[in-house]
């Protein structure tokens, strides 16, 4: 599962605008199944994310872990892979483009990884890695005791844990190990996402919209200075504000069209970052979330994976079936 903080709209959103209705695949007009306004992100939004923002030659960029956190995460998975049986079958929950599967296989080529994701994720052509799109972790299409291990990197927390836990208990062999890295509510990943989401929502607020649609340069600059003060480290605020500023002198109809196009294009990103913030766990929320796993598994251990500075990266929920 990716980090939605890295999601960016396509360059033509802020470039020269063609005449007529927007046709960006991020525009819900062009993608009716994804027609939301900051609601719950279903498969269609994640499908759009993976289709339009997958990086085939640099797939690991789809899961941005700031600073030295990537080294800690890679070390975690290397240690977990070392303990798996030879030629073990591993299920990856909420796999996205198979980022975690690639990491495991880089360390242990003999493993066989099956990734599942409820979105239409990109097809993977790689030895020992199979991706199953349109598959919910709440209803796994595998037989009983099919897997020797289970993993998830920022994925399992997006599902319904009660049903997922029951399905995991069914498809895992007795004694099978599992490890899930889950968004920690104090991690830099979640903080960045929350700041970006709030900045974009404020950018599209009524005050900025009214100033832009009226073509009122002075009012617009006042709102921009306010945003710059409130979100000094969020580059998207400046980028999209500059886009609006360049188009202030267009006709009223063109300004309406440009505003709506950008609002529609940013809707998926705002929705996905909202969902990430909602799925991130505090200690209290994690305790509640763990109840189904505690009931379904023989042993569950919880720790915090941290950066060298001590800052949390993720919750590590591990154990055995």
Secondary structure, 3 states (H helix, E strand, C coil): CCCHHHCCCCHHHCCCCCCCCCCCCCCCCCCHHHCCCCCCCCHHHHHHHHHHHCCCCCHHHHCCCCCCHHHHHHHHHHHHHHCCCCCCEEEEECCCCCHHHHHHHHHCCCCEEEEECCCCCCCCCECCEEEECCCCCCCCCCCCCCEEEEEEECCHHHCCHHHHHHHHHHHEEEEEEEEEEEEECCCHHHHHHHHHHHHHHHHCCHHHHHHHHHCCHHHHHHHHHHHHHHCCCCHHHHHHHHHHHHCCCCCHHHHHHHHHHHHHHHHHHHHHHHHHHHHCECHHHHHHHHHHHHHHCCEEEEEEEECCCCCEEEEEEEEEC
